[in-house]
Amino acid sequence: MAQVLEFKLPDLGEGLTEAEIVRWLVAVGDVVAVDQPVVEVETAKAMVEVPCPYGGVVTARYGEEGTELPVGAPLLTVAVGGTGEAEPVAVSAVAEGAGASGSSESAASPESAVSSEYSGNVLVGYGTAGPAARRRRVRQTGPAATPAPVPVPTHQGPVPVISPLVRKLARDGGLDLRQVRGSGPEGLILRADVELALATDRGPQDASPAPAPVAPAVPTASVTSAGERVPLRGVRGAVADKLSRSRTEIPDATCWVDADATELMAARAAMNAAGGPKISLLALLARICVHALARFPELNSTVDTAAREIVRLPDVHLGFAAQTPRGLVVPVVRNAGTRTAESLTEEFGRLTEAARQSALTPADLTGGTFTLNNYGVFGVDGSTPIINHPEAAMLGVGRIIPKPWVHRGELAVRQVVQLSFTFDHRVCDGGTAGGFLRYVADCVEQPAVLLRTV
């Protein structure tokens, strides 16, 4: 006899707790194989195809495209054929709302399935993980043994819940949805049902404030009608969280200087005229950055607030801001200090193209120690950038345009750029920051010594 197994959104790693459904790759009734990608989701860091650890027929999908689900929420259910041959599937998830009421005689017990360590990649782009510990929900026993005077019958079969929010609300409150009677169409469990059940479990002393959350519904509706509400989720939500944390934790300061970039532009033109791969301006600025960080290593650091220590980092992993259709992302060039201008150009190009195609992996977006922000591509001269937490500094580069400039005692038209430097005042004083920025500006104006390929 076939077993209906529930596949939940797996832990995507890197501290991610939710993902948005971008595109379903299967429909109800489709036959899927073990490890076949079934849905494409967008996390705060990357677009990821999620493979299903079960082989069988898709019987249900949870969530429409655009729905945001927390880790652990159901994605879909699969009917696995009940043959005598063992399927290489993951641990049978008779999870909340997908199986029998917990009877040890159930044919769909967790012991009847084979561990997912035999089912190939756990998640595309993340590699195969070791066998995970089996997670079971432990229900509290004790004072809440009689939550209601009238016993509510236990659901036999899938729990009729559609909204991931309802499941999360129940999970946070320690409520077993199989014990809840749904008031919606065909017994569908609604948010009000869960809130009522939670209020009943808390007892009479907490029951009176229960209607309070309903009261703000009227002003909320009026505010919504006055303008459009855009959810802060995905990349936008991650950017909001990180920048807010940076502003809250880091006492930052900014200094800036104008520099004559005429010689830098001439050096780049000469390098590209010599043949071979073209060298990008960003790569030359990156070379200058890593040389400057070698002179001022306190700026390639992070602050351990718990230990009250500054951690100076041995390697420079250079992040660069890139605007994509998904929003602002900061891909990271590993070991930038050991790369030549050609290698940096190639890696910047690879990561930029991956960003445009939404193909960056979490590994491409994490681990940076210093950020280079070329906002000149937007046609602006200056900025006071927010530090990319938990880094300690960021160099900003404005547009390079012809301007009047005193050169060798005479007024001339030169290619001028404004450089801005934002730093964490906990890791250094203004003298160090000013020295770093002045050194960068000097290299922009006299680049010959730094632009030799190693």
C-alpha positions as CSV (number, residue, x, y, z in Angstrom):
1,M,0.0,0.0,0.0
2,A,1.3,3.5,-0.9
3,Q,2.5,5.8,1.9
4,V,1.9,9.6,1.6
5,L,5.1,11.3,2.9
6,E,5.4,15.0,3.6
7,F,8.5,16.8,2.4
8,K,9.3,20.0,4.4
9,L,11.4,23.0,3.4
10,P,14.9,21.9,4.5
11,D,17.4,23.9,6.5
12,L,19.1,25.8,3.7
13,G,22.2,26.6,5.8
14,E,24.0,29.9,6.4
15,G,21.5,30.8,9.2
16,L,18.6,31.2,6.7
17,T,15.2,30.6,8.3
18,E,12.8,31.1,5.4
19,A,12.5,31.1,1.7
20,E,10.1,32.4,-1.0
21,I,8.6,30.0,-3.6
22,V,9.7,31.4,-7.0
23,R,8.6,28.6,-9.3
24,W,7.2,25.1,-9.0
25,L,9.0,22.6,-11.1
26,V,6.4,19.9,-10.6
27,A,2.6,19.7,-10.6
28,V,0.2,17.6,-8.6
29,G,0.0,14.2,-10.3
30,D,3.6,14.3,-11.6
31,V,5.9,11.4,-10.9
32,V,9.2,12.5,-9.3
33,A,12.4,10.6,-8.7
34,V,14.6,10.7,-5.6
35,D,16.7,14.0,-5.6
36,Q,14.7,15.5,-8.5
37,P,14.4,19.3,-8.1
38,V,10.7,20.1,-7.4
39,V,10.7,23.8,-6.5
40,E,12.9,26.9,-7.0
41,V,13.1,29.1,-4.0
42,E,14.7,32.4,-3.2
43,T,16.4,32.9,0.1
44,A,17.9,36.1,1.4
45,K,21.2,35.1,-0.3
46,A,20.6,33.0,-3.4
47,M,18.1,31.2,-5.8
48,V,18.1,27.5,-5.0
49,E,16.5,24.5,-6.5
50,V,15.2,22.2,-3.8
51,P,15.4,18.4,-4.5
52,C,12.9,16.0,-3.1
53,P,14.3,13.1,-1.1
54,Y,11.2,10.9,-2.1
55,G,10.4,9.1,-5.2
56,G,6.7,8.8,-6.1
57,V,3.6,10.7,-7.2
58,V,3.1,14.3,-6.1
59,T,-0.3,14.5,-4.2
60,A,-0.3,18.0,-2.9
61,R,1.7,21.3,-3.0
62,Y,1.7,23.8,-0.2
63,G,2.0,27.5,-1.1
64,E,1.6,29.4,-4.4
65,E,4.5,31.1,-6.2
66,G,5.4,34.2,-4.2
67,T,4.6,32.6,-0.8
68,E,7.2,32.8,1.9
69,L,7.6,29.7,4.0
70,P,9.6,29.1,7.1
71,V,12.2,26.3,7.4
72,G,10.3,23.2,8.4
73,A,7.0,24.1,6.7
74,P,5.5,21.5,4.3
75,L,6.4,21.9,0.7
76,L,4.6,19.0,-0.9
77,T,3.4,15.4,-0.2
78,V,4.5,12.4,-2.3
79,A,2.7,9.0,-2.5
80,V,5.5,6.4,-2.4
81,G,4.6,3.0,-3.9
82,G,4.2,0.3,-1.3
83,T,6.3,-2.4,-3.0
84,G,8.5,-4.8,-1.2
85,E,11.6,-3.1,-2.6
86,A,13.1,-0.4,-0.3
87,E,12.9,3.1,-1.6
88,P,16.0,5.3,-1.1
89,V,13.9,8.0,0.6
90,A,14.5,10.3,3.5
91,V,13.1,9.7,7.0
92,S,9.4,9.2,6.7
93,A,7.8,12.5,7.7
94,V,4.6,11.7,9.4
95,A,5.0,15.3,10.4
96,E,2.5,17.6,11.8
97,G,-0.6,17.4,9.6
98,A,0.6,14.7,7.3
99,G,0.1,11.3,8.9
100,A,-1.8,9.3,11.4
101,S,-2.2,10.4,15.0
102,G,1.0,8.8,16.1
103,S,-0.1,5.1,16.5
104,S,2.8,2.8,16.7
105,E,0.9,0.4,14.4
106,S,0.8,2.9,11.5
107,A,2.3,1.7,8.3
108,A,3.8,5.1,7.7
109,S,5.9,5.1,10.9
110,P,9.3,6.8,10.7
111,E,11.1,3.4,11.2
112,S,9.6,2.2,7.9
113,A,11.7,4.5,5.8
114,V,15.4,4.5,4.9
115,S,17.6,7.4,6.1
116,S,18.2,10.3,3.7
117,E,21.9,9.7,3.8
118,Y,21.5,7.4,0.8
119,S,19.5,9.9,-1.3
120,G,22.3,12.0,-2.9
121,N,22.4,15.8,-2.6
122,V,20.5,17.2,0.2
123,L,20.2,20.6,-1.6
124,V,21.5,21.7,-5.0
125,G,24.4,24.0,-4.4
126,Y,25.0,23.0,-0.8
127,G,26.4,19.5,-1.2
128,T,25.6,16.3,0.6
129,A,25.3,16.7,4.3
130,G,26.0,14.0,6.9
131,P,23.1,12.0,8.4
132,A,21.0,14.5,10.3
133,A,19.6,13.7,13.7
134,R,16.0,12.8,13.6
135,R,13.9,15.6,15.0
136,R,10.7,14.7,16.8
137,R,8.1,17.0,18.3
138,V,7.7,16.4,22.0
139,R,4.4,17.4,23.3
140,Q,4.2,18.9,26.8
141,T,2.3,16.9,29.4
142,G,1.0,18.1,32.7
143,P,-1.3,20.9,33.7
144,A,-2.7,21.3,30.2
145,A,-3.9,17.7,30.0
146,T,-7.6,18.8,29.7
147,P,-7.6,21.8,27.5
148,A,-11.4,21.8,26.9
149,P,-14.4,20.2,28.5
150,V,-15.5,18.6,25.2
151,P,-12.8,16.4,23.6
152,V,-11.9,17.3,20.1
153,P,-11.5,14.3,17.8
154,T,-8.0,13.6,16.4
155,H,-7.6,14.0,12.6
156,Q,-7.0,10.8,10.8
157,G,-5.1,11.9,7.7
158,P,-3.6,15.2,6.5
159,V,-4.4,18.2,8.7
160,P,-6.5,20.7,6.7
161,V,-4.2,23.7,6.9
162,I,-3.1,25.8,3.9
163,S,-1.4,28.8,5.5
164,P,2.2,28.4,6.6
165,L,1.5,31.3,9.0
166,V,-1.1,29.2,10.8
167,R,1.4,26.3,11.0
168,K,4.0,28.6,12.4
169,L,1.6,30.1,14.9
170,A,0.7,26.6,16.2
171,R,4.3,25.5,16.2
172,D,5.5,28.5,18.2
173,G,2.7,27.9,20.7
174,G,3.4,24.2,21.1
175,L,0.0,23.3,19.7
176,D,-0.7,20.0,18.0
177,L,-2.9,20.9,14.9
178,R,-4.3,17.4,14.9
179,Q,-6.3,18.3,18.1
180,V,-7.8,21.5,16.6
181,R,-11.3,21.6,15.0
182,G,-11.3,23.8,11.9
183,S,-14.1,26.3,11.4
184,G,-13.3,26.9,7.7
185,P,-14.7,25.2,4.6
186,E,-14.5,21.4,4.9
187,G,-12.9,21.7,8.3
188,L,-10.0,24.0,7.2
189,I,-8.1,25.2,10.2
190,L,-7.9,29.0,10.3
191,R,-5.8,31.4,12.3
192,A,-8.7,32.2,14.5
193,D,-9.0,28.5,15.4
194,V,-5.4,28.3,16.4
195,E,-5.6,31.5,18.5
196,L,-8.7,30.2,20.2
197,A,-7.0,26.9,21.0
198,L,-3.9,28.6,22.4
199,A,-6.0,30.9,24.5
200,T,-7.9,27.9,25.9
201,D,-4.7,26.1,26.7
202,R,-3.4,29.2,28.6
203,G,-6.3,29.1,31.0
204,P,-8.9,31.6,32.2
205,Q,-6.3,34.1,33.5
206,D,-5.0,34.7,30.0
207,A,-8.2,34.2,28.1
208,S,-9.6,37.7,28.5
209,P,-6.9,39.5,26.5
210,A,-7.4,37.0,23.6
211,P,-9.6,39.3,21.6
212,A,-7.0,42.1,21.8
213,P,-5.1,41.2,18.6
214,V,-8.3,41.6,16.6
215,A,-8.8,45.2,17.7
216,P,-6.1,46.8,15.5
217,A,-7.7,45.3,12.4
218,V,-9.7,48.4,11.5
219,P,-6.7,50.9,11.6
220,T,-4.5,48.5,9.8
221,A,-7.0,48.2,7.0
222,S,-7.3,52.0,6.7
223,V,-3.5,52.4,6.6
224,T,-3.3,49.7,3.9
225,S,-5.9,51.4,1.8
226,A,-3.8,54.6,1.9
227,G,-0.8,53.1,0.2
228,E,0.9,50.0,-1.1
229,R,2.6,47.6,1.3
230,V,5.6,45.8,0.0
231,P,6.8,42.9,2.2
232,L,10.4,43.1,3.4
233,R,11.5,39.6,2.4
234,G,14.1,37.8,0.3
235,V,17.0,40.0,-0.7
236,R,15.3,43.2,0.2
237,G,14.6,41.8,3.7
238,A,18.1,40.6,4.2
239,V,19.5,44.0,3.1
240,A,17.2,45.8,5.5
241,D,18.2,43.5,8.4
242,K,21.9,43.8,7.7
243,L,21.9,47.6,7.2
244,S,19.8,48.1,10.3
245,R,22.1,46.0,12.4
246,S,25.1,47.9,11.0
247,R,23.6,51.2,11.9
248,T,22.7,50.0,15.4
249,E,26.0,48.3,16.3
250,I,28.7,50.1,14.4
251,P,29.8,53.7,15.4
252,D,30.8,54.6,11.8
253,A,32.5,57.7,10.5
254,T,33.2,58.8,6.9
255,C,36.0,60.8,5.3
256,W,36.5,61.6,1.6
257,V,38.9,63.2,-0.8
258,D,39.1,64.1,-4.5
259,A,41.8,62.5,-6.5
260,D,43.2,63.0,-10.0
261,A,42.6,59.6,-11.8
262,T,44.1,60.7,-15.1
263,E,47.3,58.6,-14.7
264,L,45.2,55.6,-13.5
265,M,43.0,55.7,-16.6
266,A,46.1,56.1,-18.8
267,A,47.8,53.1,-17.2
268,R,44.7,51.0,-17.8
269,A,44.5,52.1,-21.4
270,A,48.2,51.2,-21.9
271,M,47.7,47.7,-20.3
272,N,44.8,46.9,-22.5
273,A,46.6,48.2,-25.6
274,A,49.4,45.7,-24.9
275,G,47.2,42.7,-25.8
276,G,45.8,39.9,-23.7
277,P,42.7,39.9,-21.5
278,K,41.3,43.4,-20.8
279,I,41.8,44.8,-17.3
280,S,38.8,46.4,-15.6
281,L,39.0,49.6,-13.6
282,L,37.4,47.8,-10.7
283,A,40.3,45.3,-10.7
284,L,42.9,48.1,-10.5
285,L,41.0,49.7,-7.6
286,A,40.9,46.4,-5.9
287,R,44.7,46.0,-6.3
288,I,45.1,49.4,-4.7
289,C,42.7,48.4,-1.8
290,V,44.5,45.2,-0.9
291,H,47.9,47.1,-0.9
292,A,46.4,49.7,1.4
293,L,45.0,47.1,3.7
294,A,48.5,45.5,3.9
295,R,49.7,48.9,5.3
296,F,46.7,49.4,7.6
297,P,45.7,45.8,8.7
298,E,43.5,47.0,11.5
299,L,40.9,47.9,8.8
300,N,40.7,44.3,7.6
301,S,39.0,43.2,10.8
302,T,35.8,42.6,12.7
303,V,34.6,43.3,16.2
304,D,33.6,40.4,18.5
305,T,31.1,42.2,20.7
306,A,30.6,39.3,23.0
307,A,34.3,39.0,23.8
308,R,34.9,42.7,23.4
309,E,37.8,42.0,21.1
310,I,38.9,43.3,17.7
311,V,39.7,40.3,15.4
312,R,42.3,41.2,12.7
313,L,41.9,38.9,9.7
314,P,44.9,37.5,7.9
315,D,43.3,37.3,4.4
316,V,41.5,39.9,2.3
317,H,38.2,38.6,0.9
318,L,37.0,41.5,-1.1
319,G,33.3,42.2,-1.4
320,F,31.9,44.5,-4.1
321,A,28.4,45.9,-4.4
322,A,26.4,44.8,-7.4
323,Q,23.0,46.0,-8.4
324,T,20.8,43.2,-9.8
325,P,17.2,42.7,-10.7
326,R,16.8,41.0,-7.3
327,G,18.3,44.0,-5.5
328,L,21.7,44.9,-4.0
329,V,24.0,41.9,-3.5
330,V,27.7,41.8,-2.4
331,P,29.6,39.0,-4.0
332,V,32.9,38.2,-2.5
333,V,36.3,37.7,-4.3
334,R,38.3,35.2,-2.2
335,N,41.9,35.8,-1.4
336,A,41.9,39.1,-3.3
337,G,45.3,40.0,-1.9
338,T,47.0,37.1,-3.8
339,R,45.4,37.8,-7.2
340,T,46.7,39.7,-10.1
341,A,44.8,42.4,-12.0
342,E,43.9,39.8,-14.7
343,S,42.7,37.3,-12.1
344,L,40.6,40.0,-10.3
345,T,39.1,41.1,-13.6
346,E,38.1,37.5,-14.4
347,E,36.6,36.9,-11.0
348,F,34.7,40.2,-10.9
349,G,33.2,39.3,-14.3
350,R,32.2,35.8,-13.3
351,L,30.5,36.9,-10.1
352,T,28.8,39.8,-11.8
353,E,27.3,37.6,-14.5
354,A,26.2,35.1,-11.9
355,A,24.5,37.9,-10.0
356,R,22.6,39.0,-13.1
357,Q,21.5,35.4,-13.7
358,S,20.5,35.0,-10.0
359,A,22.9,32.1,-9.9
360,L,25.1,33.2,-6.9
361,T,25.4,30.6,-4.2
362,P,25.5,31.5,-0.5
363,A,29.3,30.8,-0.6
364,D,29.6,33.6,-3.1
365,L,27.9,36.0,-0.8
366,T,29.5,35.4,2.5
367,G,32.8,35.7,4.2
368,G,33.8,39.1,3.0
369,T,36.3,41.1,5.1
370,F,36.3,44.5,3.3
371,T,33.9,46.0,0.6
372,L,34.6,48.1,-2.4
373,N,31.6,50.1,-3.6
374,N,31.8,51.6,-7.1
375,Y,28.7,53.8,-7.0
376,G,30.1,55.9,-9.8
377,V,28.3,53.6,-12.2
378,F,25.1,55.3,-11.1
379,G,26.4,58.7,-12.2
380,V,27.0,60.1,-8.7
381,D,30.1,61.7,-7.2
382,G,29.9,60.9,-3.5
383,S,28.2,58.9,-0.9
384,T,28.4,58.0,2.8
385,P,28.0,54.2,2.5
386,I,26.8,52.0,5.3
387,I,29.4,49.4,6.4
388,N,28.6,45.8,5.4
389,H,28.2,44.2,8.8
390,P,30.3,42.6,10.4
391,E,33.1,44.2,8.4
392,A,35.0,47.2,9.7
393,A,35.3,49.5,6.6
394,M,34.2,50.2,3.1
395,L,35.8,52.2,0.3
396,G,33.4,54.1,-2.1
397,V,34.3,55.3,-5.5
398,G,32.4,58.0,-7.4
399,R,32.2,58.7,-11.1
400,I,35.4,59.7,-12.9
401,I,34.7,62.9,-14.9
402,P,36.7,65.8,-16.5
403,K,37.1,68.7,-14.1
404,P,39.3,71.7,-13.7
405,W,42.4,70.7,-11.7
406,V,45.7,72.3,-10.8
407,H,48.3,70.1,-12.4
408,R,52.0,71.0,-12.1
409,G,51.1,74.5,-11.1
410,E,48.7,75.1,-14.0
411,L,45.0,74.8,-14.4
412,A,44.1,71.8,-16.6
413,V,41.2,69.6,-17.3
414,R,41.8,66.2,-15.6
415,Q,39.9,63.0,-14.8
416,V,38.8,63.5,-11.2
417,V,37.2,61.0,-8.9
418,Q,35.8,61.4,-5.3
419,L,36.8,58.7,-2.9
420,S,34.9,58.1,0.3
421,F,35.9,55.9,3.2
422,T,33.5,54.7,5.9
423,F,35.1,52.9,8.9
424,D,34.2,51.4,12.3
425,H,35.6,53.9,14.9
426,R,36.0,51.0,17.3
427,V,38.8,49.4,15.3
428,C,40.8,52.6,14.7
429,D,41.1,56.3,15.1
430,G,40.7,59.0,12.4
431,G,44.4,59.1,11.8
432,T,44.5,55.5,10.6
433,A,41.4,56.0,8.4
434,G,42.8,59.2,7.0
435,G,46.1,57.5,6.3
436,F,44.4,54.6,4.5
437,L,42.3,57.0,2.3
438,R,45.3,59.2,1.5
439,Y,47.4,56.2,0.5
440,V,44.6,55.0,-1.8
441,A,44.3,58.5,-3.4
442,D,48.1,58.7,-3.9
443,C,48.0,55.3,-5.7
444,V,45.1,56.5,-7.9
445,E,47.2,59.6,-8.8
446,Q,50.5,57.7,-9.2
447,P,49.6,54.0,-9.9
448,A,52.7,52.7,-11.7
449,V,54.3,51.1,-8.7
450,L,51.2,49.0,-7.9
451,L,50.0,47.9,-11.3
452,R,52.7,45.5,-12.2
453,T,51.4,41.9,-12.7
454,V,53.0,39.6,-10.2
